[in-house]
């Protein structure tokens, strides 16, 4: 029986690595992206070359109607949704709190918080046995910034990830009896394009490991949480980090 996995932000960074790694775990992958059609198609081609099934679906996860269409398209093309990874996110705006513009903070809240809520809701609607589903697994991407705070750099980002932490814990309790597992993964400094230019080179050597993490290292933790090897793991917040 097929099992479909929705990966938001699935064409780049951690999401891309999750999409590729999921093939070896038996998932059919719905690769979500916003604008970069070429990279999404490349990701799908790599999955298919590895013997998997995949479809690329453009959708702005900050828009409810787009998220609904994303899940509906996944069901139509790949079958029942049994897994969801909310990897899409942004970090900006940077700077001291006193200098931040309110309007520039709104996209961060929409993409990091509101999108996580909508994606989680649509996943539960398809996984809950009360609604015709057969259980499943949801993994939300947070950050160690939620406990480090981001002072002097990105407090709004840290605050948005604190909301994701709360969502993951609360939802895990709410849907436990439905056979839906909900977990959070909190990466530290990871070498992806979401980082501002020069940050990995500047801060990576100062970490206890002497380097930043790699996106595939985070992806492996996510894939484990999605798998049956983690069948009794829910409500966890797994740090993938050598954070200071």
C-alpha atoms as a printed R data frame, in Angstrom:
    type eleno elety resid chain resno       x      y       z
1   ATOM     1    CA   UNK     A     1   0.000  0.000   0.000
2   ATOM     2    CA   UNK     A     2   1.321  3.424  -0.969
3   ATOM     3    CA   UNK     A     3   2.033  6.061   1.648
4   ATOM     4    CA   UNK     A     4   2.341  9.680   0.644
5   ATOM     5    CA   UNK     A     5   4.521 12.262   2.359
6   ATOM     6    CA   UNK     A     6   3.961 16.001   2.004
7   ATOM     7    CA   UNK     A     7   7.162 18.041   2.420
8   ATOM     8    CA   UNK     A     8   6.713 21.803   2.482
9   ATOM     9    CA   UNK     A     9   9.774 23.622   1.235
10  ATOM    10    CA   UNK     A    10  10.730 20.282  -0.268
11  ATOM    11    CA   UNK     A    11  12.893 21.542  -3.111
12  ATOM    12    CA   UNK     A    12  15.680 23.155  -1.083
13  ATOM    13    CA   UNK     A    13  17.787 22.783   2.029
14  ATOM    14    CA   UNK     A    14  16.554 20.408   4.712
15  ATOM    15    CA   UNK     A    15  13.275 19.787   2.886
16  ATOM    16    CA   UNK     A    16  15.137 18.714  -0.240
17  ATOM    17    CA   UNK     A    17  17.224 16.235   1.760
18  ATOM    18    CA   UNK     A    18  14.089 14.872   3.441
19  ATOM    19    CA   UNK     A    19  12.423 14.443   0.038
20  ATOM    20    CA   UNK     A    20  15.383 12.493  -1.343
21  ATOM    21    CA   UNK     A    21  15.904 10.403   1.780
22  ATOM    22    CA   UNK     A    22  12.238  9.467   2.040
23  ATOM    23    CA   UNK     A    23  12.491  7.316  -1.078
24  ATOM    24    CA   UNK     A    24  14.617  4.776   0.754
25  ATOM    25    CA   UNK     A    25  11.995  4.635   3.512
26  ATOM    26    CA   UNK     A    26   9.232  3.667   1.083
27  ATOM    27    CA   UNK     A    27   7.515  7.052   0.838
28  ATOM    28    CA   UNK     A    28   5.927  8.598  -2.228
29  ATOM    29    CA   UNK     A    29   6.860 12.271  -1.983
30  ATOM    30    CA   UNK     A    30   4.875 15.420  -2.649
31  ATOM    31    CA   UNK     A    31   7.528 18.120  -3.090
32  ATOM    32    CA   UNK     A    32   6.105 21.535  -2.237
33  ATOM    33    CA   UNK     A    33   7.698 24.746  -3.458
34  ATOM    34    CA   UNK     A    34   6.678 28.361  -4.045
35  ATOM    35    CA   UNK     A    35   8.433 29.744  -7.125
36  ATOM    36    CA   UNK     A    36  11.496 27.775  -8.202
37  ATOM    37    CA   UNK     A    37   9.953 25.281 -10.598
38  ATOM    38    CA   UNK     A    38  13.345 24.171 -11.921
39  ATOM    39    CA   UNK     A    39  14.662 23.064  -8.542
40  ATOM    40    CA   UNK     A    40  11.410 21.308  -7.703
41  ATOM    41    CA   UNK     A    41  11.529 19.386 -10.980
42  ATOM    42    CA   UNK     A    42  15.167 18.487 -10.306
43  ATOM    43    CA   UNK     A    43  14.194 17.096  -6.904
44  ATOM    44    CA   UNK     A    44  11.416 15.027  -8.437
45  ATOM    45    CA   UNK     A    45  13.789 13.754 -11.121
46  ATOM    46    CA   UNK     A    46  16.296 12.659  -8.473
47  ATOM    47    CA   UNK     A    47  13.575 10.821  -6.562
48  ATOM    48    CA   UNK     A    48  12.377  9.063  -9.701
49  ATOM    49    CA   UNK     A    49  15.963  8.152 -10.649
50  ATOM    50    CA   UNK     A    50  16.220  6.434  -7.252
51  ATOM    51    CA   UNK     A    51  13.121  4.374  -8.054
52  ATOM    52    CA   UNK     A    52  10.578  6.451  -6.146
53  ATOM    53    CA   UNK     A    53   7.379  8.253  -7.006
54  ATOM    54    CA   UNK     A    54   7.084 12.009  -6.620
55  ATOM    55    CA   UNK     A    55   5.157 15.044  -7.696
56  ATOM    56    CA   UNK     A    56   6.048 18.736  -7.426
57  ATOM    57    CA   UNK     A    57   3.237 21.021  -6.275
58  ATOM    58    CA   UNK     A    58   3.570 24.824  -6.175
59  ATOM    59    CA   UNK     A    59   1.801 26.318  -3.161
60  ATOM    60    CA   UNK     A    60   2.294 29.269  -0.834
61  ATOM    61    CA   UNK     A    61   1.955 27.609   2.557
62  ATOM    62    CA   UNK     A    62   1.021 30.944   4.146
63  ATOM    63    CA   UNK     A    63  -2.258 30.804   2.176
64  ATOM    64    CA   UNK     A    64  -4.952 28.455   3.440
65  ATOM    65    CA   UNK     A    65  -6.380 27.736   0.002
66  ATOM    66    CA   UNK     A    66  -2.940 26.807  -1.320
67  ATOM    67    CA   UNK     A    67  -2.292 24.369   1.532
68  ATOM    68    CA   UNK     A    68  -5.671 22.702   1.008
69  ATOM    69    CA   UNK     A    69  -4.908 22.352  -2.707
70  ATOM    70    CA   UNK     A    70  -1.449 20.982  -1.879
71  ATOM    71    CA   UNK     A    71  -2.877 18.148   0.217
72  ATOM    72    CA   UNK     A    72  -5.682 17.454  -2.233
73  ATOM    73    CA   UNK     A    73  -3.217 17.234  -5.119
74  ATOM    74    CA   UNK     A    74  -0.995 14.901  -3.129
75  ATOM    75    CA   UNK     A    75  -3.933 12.594  -2.450
76  ATOM    76    CA   UNK     A    76  -5.005 12.631  -6.091
77  ATOM    77    CA   UNK     A    77  -1.540 11.962  -7.496
78  ATOM    78    CA   UNK     A    78   0.069  9.759  -4.829
79  ATOM    79    CA   UNK     A    79  -2.629  8.368  -2.547
80  ATOM    80    CA   UNK     A    80  -3.427  8.656   1.166
81  ATOM    81    CA   UNK     A    81  -1.329 11.154   3.111
82  ATOM    82    CA   UNK     A    82   0.430  9.313   5.948
83  ATOM    83    CA   UNK     A    83   3.211 11.798   6.644
84  ATOM    84    CA   UNK     A    84   3.801 15.539   6.661
85  ATOM    85    CA   UNK     A    85   6.980 17.535   7.210
86  ATOM    86    CA   UNK     A    86   6.637 21.284   7.613
87  ATOM    87    CA   UNK     A    87  10.077 22.465   6.520
88  ATOM    88    CA   UNK     A    88   9.229 25.776   4.854
89  ATOM    89    CA   UNK     A    89  10.397 28.802   6.804
90  ATOM    90    CA   UNK     A    90  12.219 32.132   6.734
91  ATOM    91    CA   UNK     A    91  14.503 33.951   9.176
92  ATOM    92    CA   UNK     A    92  14.289 37.645   8.248
93  ATOM    93    CA   UNK     A    93  13.957 40.362   9.430
94  ATOM    94    CA   UNK     A    94  17.288 40.591  11.223
95  ATOM    95    CA   UNK     A    95  18.277 43.265  13.725
96  ATOM    96    CA   UNK     A    96  17.596 44.679  17.153
97  ATOM    97    CA   UNK     A    97  13.981 44.574  18.278
98  ATOM    98    CA   UNK     A    98  13.888 48.364  18.652
99  ATOM    99    CA   UNK     A    99  14.728 48.777  14.966
100 ATOM   100    CA   UNK     A   100  12.326 46.246  13.452
101 ATOM   101    CA   UNK     A   101   9.464 47.278  11.200
102 ATOM   102    CA   UNK     A   102   6.131 45.639  12.054
103 ATOM   103    CA   UNK     A   103   5.111 45.112   8.431
104 ATOM   104    CA   UNK     A   104   8.378 43.289   7.729
105 ATOM   105    CA   UNK     A   105   7.680 40.886  10.601
106 ATOM   106    CA   UNK     A   106   4.295 39.797   9.250
107 ATOM   107    CA   UNK     A   107   5.606 37.486   6.477
108 ATOM   108    CA   UNK     A   108   7.739 35.663   9.055
109 ATOM   109    CA   UNK     A   109   4.709 35.020  11.255
110 ATOM   110    CA   UNK     A   110   2.661 33.926   8.250
111 ATOM   111    CA   UNK     A   111   5.259 31.452   6.971
112 ATOM   112    CA   UNK     A   112   6.710 30.183  10.249
113 ATOM   113    CA   UNK     A   113   3.615 30.115  12.465
114 ATOM   114    CA   UNK     A   114   0.384 30.353  10.492
115 ATOM   115    CA   UNK     A   115   1.608 27.951   7.819
116 ATOM   116    CA   UNK     A   116   2.594 25.389  10.460
117 ATOM   117    CA   UNK     A   117  -0.917 25.611  11.892
118 ATOM   118    CA   UNK     A   118  -2.626 25.185   8.527
119 ATOM   119    CA   UNK     A   119  -0.341 22.358   7.390
120 ATOM   120    CA   UNK     A   120  -0.871 20.551  10.701
121 ATOM   121    CA   UNK     A   121  -4.629 20.946  10.442
122 ATOM   122    CA   UNK     A   122  -4.788 19.584   6.910
123 ATOM   123    CA   UNK     A   123  -2.542 16.660   7.847
124 ATOM   124    CA   UNK     A   124  -4.747 15.739  10.817
125 ATOM   125    CA   UNK     A   125  -7.882 15.973   8.684
126 ATOM   126    CA   UNK     A   126  -6.446 13.289   6.420
127 ATOM   127    CA   UNK     A   127  -4.806 11.081   9.044
128 ATOM   128    CA   UNK     A   128  -7.418 10.909  11.789
129 ATOM   129    CA   UNK     A   129  -9.492  7.692  11.822
130 ATOM   130    CA   UNK     A   130 -12.424  9.822  12.999
131 ATOM   131    CA   UNK     A   131 -12.234 11.577   9.632
132 ATOM   132    CA   UNK     A   132 -11.545  8.555   7.445
133 ATOM   133    CA   UNK     A   133  -7.775  8.314   7.855
134 ATOM   134    CA   UNK     A   134  -5.515  5.621   9.246
135 ATOM   135    CA   UNK     A   135  -3.068  7.521  11.452
136 ATOM   136    CA   UNK     A   136   0.252  9.004  10.459
137 ATOM   137    CA   UNK     A   137   3.208 11.122  11.462
138 ATOM   138    CA   UNK     A   138   3.793 14.877  11.452
139 ATOM   139    CA   UNK     A   139   7.198 16.511  11.918
140 ATOM   140    CA   UNK     A   140   7.497 20.253  12.427
141 ATOM   141    CA   UNK     A   141  10.756 22.166  11.938
142 ATOM   142    CA   UNK     A   142  11.629 24.482  14.784
143 ATOM   143    CA   UNK     A   143  15.058 25.769  15.843
144 ATOM   144    CA   UNK     A   144  17.331 25.887  18.865
145 ATOM   145    CA   UNK     A   145  16.733 29.652  18.574
146 ATOM   146    CA   UNK     A   146  13.437 29.102  20.377
147 ATOM   147    CA   UNK     A   147  15.381 28.526  23.600
148 ATOM   148    CA   UNK     A   148  18.464 30.636  22.806
149 ATOM   149    CA   UNK     A   149  16.274 33.655  22.088
150 ATOM   150    CA   UNK     A   150  18.037 35.280  19.159
151 ATOM   151    CA   UNK     A   151  18.992 38.408  21.121
152 ATOM   152    CA   UNK     A   152  20.675 41.061  18.994
153 ATOM   153    CA   UNK     A   153  20.027 39.121  15.839
154 ATOM   154    CA   UNK     A   154  16.613 37.565  15.212
155 ATOM   155    CA   UNK     A   155  14.238 37.609  18.188
156 ATOM   156    CA   UNK     A   156  11.108 37.449  15.962
157 ATOM   157    CA   UNK     A   157  12.423 34.259  14.353
158 ATOM   158    CA   UNK     A   158  13.128 32.738  17.765
159 ATOM   159    CA   UNK     A   159   9.640 33.722  18.938
160 ATOM   160    CA   UNK     A   160   8.043 32.151  15.851
161 ATOM   161    CA   UNK     A   161   9.848 28.885  16.534
162 ATOM   162    CA   UNK     A   162   8.687 29.005  20.148
163 ATOM   163    CA   UNK     A   163   5.172 28.936  18.732
164 ATOM   164    CA   UNK     A   164   6.073 25.861  16.672
165 ATOM   165    CA   UNK     A   165   7.358 24.144  19.819
166 ATOM   166    CA   UNK     A   166   4.028 24.785  21.547
167 ATOM   167    CA   UNK     A   167   2.083 23.593  18.506
168 ATOM   168    CA   UNK     A   168   4.029 20.352  18.351
169 ATOM   169    CA   UNK     A   169   3.517 19.546  22.019
170 ATOM   170    CA   UNK     A   170  -0.144 20.492  22.160
171 ATOM   171    CA   UNK     A   171  -1.099 18.731  18.939
172 ATOM   172    CA   UNK     A   172   0.748 15.580  19.950
173 ATOM   173    CA   UNK     A   173  -1.486 15.316  23.019
174 ATOM   174    CA   UNK     A   174  -4.665 16.118  21.114
175 ATOM   175    CA   UNK     A   175  -4.283 13.481  18.398
176 ATOM   176    CA   UNK     A   176  -2.442 10.719  20.280
177 ATOM   177    CA   UNK     A   177  -5.553  8.517  20.490
178 ATOM   178    CA   UNK     A   178  -5.994  8.932  16.726
179 ATOM   179    CA   UNK     A   179  -2.730  7.147  15.997
180 ATOM   180    CA   UNK     A   180  -1.090 10.359  14.823
181 ATOM   181    CA   UNK     A   181   2.394 11.083  16.093
182 ATOM   182    CA   UNK     A   182   3.585 14.697  16.187
183 ATOM   183    CA   UNK     A   183   7.207 15.616  16.786
184 ATOM   184    CA   UNK     A   184   9.434 18.654  16.447
185 ATOM   185    CA   UNK     A   185  13.007 18.825  15.191
186 ATOM   186    CA   UNK     A   186  15.107 21.805  16.272
187 ATOM   187    CA   UNK     A   187  18.253 22.275  14.192
188 ATOM   188    CA   UNK     A   188  21.141 24.434  15.253
189 ATOM   189    CA   UNK     A   189  23.323 26.265  12.744
190 ATOM   190    CA   UNK     A   190  22.910 24.332   9.479
191 ATOM   191    CA   UNK     A   191  24.737 25.069   6.246
192 ATOM   192    CA   UNK     A   192  21.817 25.917   3.959
193 ATOM   193    CA   UNK     A   193  20.980 28.892   1.780
194 ATOM   194    CA   UNK     A   194  18.586 30.255   4.405
195 ATOM   195    CA   UNK     A   195  21.645 31.492   6.300
196 ATOM   196    CA   UNK     A   196  22.870 35.033   5.623
197 ATOM   197    CA   UNK     A   197  26.062 35.227   3.579
198 ATOM   198    CA   UNK     A   198  29.117 34.533   5.705
199 ATOM   199    CA   UNK     A   199  27.363 33.308   8.853
200 ATOM   200    CA   UNK     A   200  28.287 29.642   8.466
201 ATOM   201    CA   UNK     A   201  31.927 30.526   7.857
202 ATOM   202    CA   UNK     A   202  31.973 32.974  10.760
203 ATOM   203    CA   UNK     A   203  30.057 31.060  13.440
204 ATOM   204    CA   UNK     A   204  30.578 27.420  12.445
205 ATOM   205    CA   UNK     A   205  34.188 27.153  13.687
206 ATOM   206    CA   UNK     A   206  33.120 28.567  17.069
207 ATOM   207    CA   UNK     A   207  30.650 25.735  17.761
208 ATOM   208    CA   UNK     A   208  31.773 22.786  19.929
209 ATOM   209    CA   UNK     A   209  31.930 20.553  16.832
210 ATOM   210    CA   UNK     A   210  33.986 23.143  14.987
211 ATOM   211    CA   UNK     A   211  31.526 23.288  12.107
212 ATOM   212    CA   UNK     A   212  27.939 23.941  11.127
213 ATOM   213    CA   UNK     A   213  25.586 21.011  10.580
214 ATOM   214    CA   UNK     A   214  24.663 19.625   7.190
215 ATOM   215    CA   UNK     A   215  21.040 19.492   5.966
216 ATOM   216    CA   UNK     A   216  21.221 15.735   5.420
217 ATOM   217    CA   UNK     A   217  22.069 15.289   9.110
218 ATOM   218    CA   UNK     A   218  18.814 16.999  10.046
219 ATOM   219    CA   UNK     A   219  16.922 15.044   7.397
220 ATOM   220    CA   UNK     A   220  18.001 11.737   8.919
221 ATOM   221    CA   UNK     A   221  16.499 12.744  12.265
222 ATOM   222    CA   UNK     A   222  13.252 13.741  10.575
223 ATOM   223    CA   UNK     A   223  13.065 10.497   8.616
224 ATOM   224    CA   UNK     A   224  13.595  8.493  11.791
225 ATOM   225    CA   UNK     A   225  10.702 10.292  13.485
226 ATOM   226    CA   UNK     A   226   8.504  9.553  10.475
227 ATOM   227    CA   UNK     A   227   9.407  5.869  10.539
228 ATOM   228    CA   UNK     A   228   7.990  2.924  12.442
229 ATOM   229    CA   UNK     A   229  11.264  2.790  14.362
230 ATOM   230    CA   UNK     A   230   9.861  5.792  16.244
231 ATOM   231    CA   UNK     A   231   6.413  4.242  16.693
232 ATOM   232    CA   UNK     A   232   6.259  5.168  20.398
233 ATOM   233    CA   UNK     A   233   7.771  8.632  20.035
234 ATOM   234    CA   UNK     A   234   5.416 11.596  20.043
235 ATOM   235    CA   UNK     A   235   5.545 15.028  21.636
236 ATOM   236    CA   UNK     A   236   9.334 15.075  21.438
237 ATOM   237    CA   UNK     A   237  11.516 18.022  20.442
238 ATOM   238    CA   UNK     A   238  14.723 16.606  19.033
239 ATOM   239    CA   UNK     A   239  17.662 19.016  18.872
240 ATOM   240    CA   UNK     A   240  20.035 18.395  15.971
241 ATOM   241    CA   UNK     A   241  22.718 20.743  17.127
242 ATOM   242    CA   UNK     A   242  26.036 21.518  18.750
243 ATOM   243    CA   UNK     A   243  24.532 24.800  19.926
244 ATOM   244    CA   UNK     A   244  26.390 27.046  22.326
